[in-house]
């Protein structure tokens, strides 16, 4: 599964030409112009031109990429929101309260909410949204919402979710695409549902005014957004620039004033006078390893691979040093980060050789490493080189990206593969996908069962209230149990979101999960 | 008694002699008929082969759409049914064909956007760049070729010939990058990339398409300049040109009304063959300039096996290429015949 990270490409000529010109012309970007409409926006001004990938669909129910949440969050408000550290807090709902036993939860909405088409955003609208997410035939969020067995409208500002099992993680889930509210008027008719992928109607900080797929989207501030007082940008554009090398040119020419760049572009962007924000994220690279297939059936082989990999060297080469070595799915600073795993497998090729010998492979072993990113094989080649140093001969097998979901997650026929994940709103949902028996990224799945300790830990953590004092340690223990007892993922490194931005832009928040724009200002 | 009045044409037909204009009309019609006879089976066969290749590719669009979180076997089966992928291949193809014949190209599996909408949004991007590139190529190449011919043997001629030789070897994407560095990064004259339609303002549209068009026109300009120079040099040596000079006709009139008119044929042929290639070149330039054209759509659709989009693009692109070739061949044929008839 290819991650949406700004990878360094091999167009040396292009990069060099642009870097030289940027360095020579280091004079800042031109200021974007605020439209007259912006002036009417109660103090909001300026245009933020953001280079970022446009969504697969503007409909959160049919969007087919987790990455879409960053852009969808511009037009949709969610029932809850995540704070910079990834913890759920008020959103459209001011508060929530679980019933004793945890099998239902009641939310209280802010009064007087409206979608941008004027439709009231009340408890009935929430009910219709949840039902659409659960029942629309091409919904990509149906399985996540399946925990909600019934939605009860108590009043225009109060609704209750009855749950099929105790699940205190729901507030997390409702901060993402699952909780993004779409105007019921927009999906009442089939024509409306069909138009949502290009004509969203939400209640988020901005309203989409025009959209050209694969090119750009223009948005204006939505004064009716519940937190509009924190939105200081009058106009917002999202520009999708396909070639990383062209992004610096777009910055320098003033076309964009905030751009997502690769680690190897930081120096050129700095030299051109741009500011840099390195924002920690949940995007993490890893290797999937099927411990039911030889030679990985021997735990010492898996351990040897863990010790054979020089993660710091990988961060240096793959991300120019802008990343963090990882031994677990969550980054430092997140509530689920387990300090027990902080240095779980320090690079130790001698120990790796010793473990291989103990496993019965004193003369080395041959394995196949599957790579689905055929456009960039550098990570596969680097891992191949590191494994070779301890006597593991890895042959690289490239497969088309669009077949990996089928072979890796559904058929589970790939024993050893490069993979990655962009994180989830809910940490338990993430762990469930990665380690539970039914989790798609549990590549062992079909032929083995998750260990009892891991299964129990995953079930148990759902029953721990988020506001209980024991929640952080319980979650961290669950992470430690899953990573150590079920070593089907070899964690490599986390990828930060790196933004290069014009000095005219201030206040970019460091959000771990979803990029937000509250408090951001554009001068001029 | 019935009086039958024969018109001139009828009389000519009756005598077995078809007037030139009508003959040309018939030839044009037969060529169009021939073109359609080629188009239909090509589109039919290629679309069927594409469908089969997609099925053989092992990819599973429903699984890809649902991804790491939701691609459970049950969810995949449900989405397969929704997308119509649960039917046998031949039934899937037939369903698509029937819809396509009725003008419905379906919706993208991944974006849910109607294919016809995607294509109609993107086709003008490539077409406008290609057409502007042709105009620029004619202006630049025509001027350079003419100047080189009338300054034959001089430093200007040698300079133009050398520049043309170099320019014709430069791929459009390399020229594109150079233009971005010069005109967008250095002097901020044009945007580095992106596209806005003419509806946003003619100036704004032109500022976005000028650099890709210029990049695309360079090789064609060089081709036109070299062809025009060669043929113009030959024409300028002809006796009738010498005669015109002896008679004291102004040189500009000799050049424009006599020499250029007879020397443009090879350059036009070059342009005719270059135009479809320019369209393909525009597709390559989409990457350099981040243009939302057909090329990006095709690459994304092929990577994800978004069959409705691939099929729709195949239909539109193959139809366009065949129609353009037909128009160019018919036009060139008409030009040469007209020339022959004038000559006789």
Boltz contact constraints between the chains, C-beta under 6 A:
constraints:
  - contact:
      token1: [A, 14]
      token2: [B, 177]
      max_distance: 6.0
  - contact:
      token1: [A, 17]
      token2: [B, 181]
      max_distance: 6.0
  - contact:
      token1: [A, 21]
      token2: [B, 181]
      max_distance: 6.0
  - contact:
      token1: [A, 21]
      token2: [B, 185]
      max_distance: 6.0
  - contact:
      token1: [A, 25]
      token2: [B, 186]
      max_distance: 6.0
  - contact:
      token1: [A, 56]
      token2: [B, 110]
      max_distance: 6.0
  - contact:
      token1: [A, 56]
      token2: [B, 111]
      max_distance: 6.0
  - contact:
      token1: [A, 57]
      token2: [B, 111]
      max_distance: 6.0
  - contact:
      token1: [A, 57]
      token2: [B, 112]
      max_distance: 6.0
  - contact:
      token1: [A, 62]
      token2: [B, 112]
      max_distance: 6.0
  - contact:
      token1: [A, 64]
      token2: [B, 65]
      max_distance: 6.0
  - contact:
      token1: [A, 64]
      token2: [B, 110]
      max_distance: 6.0
  - contact:
      token1: [A, 137]
      token2: [B, 82]
      max_distance: 6.0
  - contact:
      token1: [A, 138]
      token2: [B, 82]
      max_distance: 6.0
  - contact:
      token1: [A, 140]
      token2: [B, 66]
      max_distance: 6.0
  - contact:
      token1: [A, 140]
      token2: [B, 70]
      max_distance: 6.0
  - contact:
      token1: [A, 143]
      token2: [B, 70]
      max_distance: 6.0
  - contact:
      token1: [A, 143]
      token2: [B, 75]
      max_distance: 6.0
  - contact:
      token1: [A, 197]
      token2: [B, 111]
      max_distance: 6.0
  - contact:
      token1: [A, 197]
      token2: [B, 112]
      max_distance: 6.0
  - contact:
      token1: [A, 197]
      token2: [B, 113]
      max_distance: 6.0
  - contact:
      token1: [A, 198]
      token2: [B, 113]
      max_distance: 6.0
  - contact:
      token1: [A, 212]
      token2: [B, 292]
      max_distance: 6.0
  - contact:
      token1: [A, 214]
      token2: [B, 292]
      max_distance: 6.0
  - contact:
      token1: [A, 214]
      token2: [B, 296]
      max_distance: 6.0
  - contact:
      token1: [A, 215]
      token2: [B, 195]
      max_distance: 6.0
  - contact:
      token1: [A, 215]
      token2: [B, 292]
      max_distance: 6.0
  - contact:
      token1: [A, 241]
      token2: [B, 193]
      max_distance: 6.0
  - contact:
      token1: [A, 241]
      token2: [B, 290]
      max_distance: 6.0
  - contact:
      token1: [A, 242]
      token2: [B, 287]
      max_distance: 6.0
  - contact:
      token1: [A, 242]
      token2: [B, 290]
      max_distance: 6.0
  - contact:
      token1: [A, 246]
      token2: [B, 193]
      max_distance: 6.0
  - contact:
      token1: [A, 246]
      token2: [B, 290]
      max_distance: 6.0
  - contact:
      token1: [A, 249]
      token2: [B, 180]
      max_distance: 6.0
  - contact:
      token1: [A, 249]
      token2: [B, 184]
      max_distance: 6.0
  - contact:
      token1: [A, 249]
      token2: [B, 185]
      max_distance: 6.0
  - contact:
      token1: [A, 249]
      token2: [B, 192]
      max_distance: 6.0
  - contact:
      token1: [A, 250]
      token2: [B, 192]
      max_distance: 6.0
  - contact:
      token1: [A, 250]
      token2: [B, 193]
      max_distance: 6.0
  - contact:
      token1: [A, 252]
      token2: [B, 185]
      max_distance: 6.0
  - contact:
      token1: [A, 253]
      token2: [B, 184]
      max_distance: 6.0
  - contact:
      token1: [A, 253]
      token2: [B, 188]
      max_distance: 6.0
  - contact:
      token1: [A, 253]
      token2: [B, 192]
      max_distance: 6.0
  - contact:
      token1: [A, 255]
      token2: [B, 191]
      max_distance: 6.0
  - contact:
      token1: [A, 255]
      token2: [B, 192]
      max_distance: 6.0
  - contact:
      token1: [A, 402]
      token2: [B, 59]
      max_distance: 6.0
  - contact:
      token1: [A, 402]
      token2: [B, 64]
      max_distance: 6.0
  - contact:
      token1: [A, 402]
      token2: [B, 304]
      max_distance: 6.0
  - contact:
      token1: [A, 402]
      token2: [B, 305]
      max_distance: 6.0
  - contact:
      token1: [A, 403]
      token2: [B, 58]
      max_distance: 6.0
  - contact:
      token1: [A, 403]
      token2: [B, 59]
      max_distance: 6.0
  - contact:
      token1: [A, 405]
      token2: [B, 63]
      max_distance: 6.0
  - contact:
      token1: [A, 405]
      token2: [B, 64]
      max_distance: 6.0
  - contact:
      token1: [A, 405]
      token2: [B, 71]
      max_distance: 6.0
  - contact:
      token1: [A, 406]
      token2: [B, 60]
      max_distance: 6.0
  - contact:
      token1: [A, 406]
      token2: [B, 63]
      max_distance: 6.0
  - contact:
      token1: [A, 409]
      token2: [B, 71]
      max_distance: 6.0
  - contact:
      token1: [A, 410]
      token2: [B, 63]
      max_distance: 6.0
  - contact:
      token1: [A, 433]
      token2: [B, 68]
      max_distance: 6.0
  - contact:
      token1: [A, 433]
      token2: [B, 69]
      max_distance: 6.0
  - contact:
      token1: [A, 440]
      token2: [B, 68]
      max_distance: 6.0
  - contact:
      token1: [A, 440]
      token2: [B, 71]
      max_distance: 6.0
  - contact:
      token1: [A, 441]
      token2: [B, 68]
      max_distance: 6.0
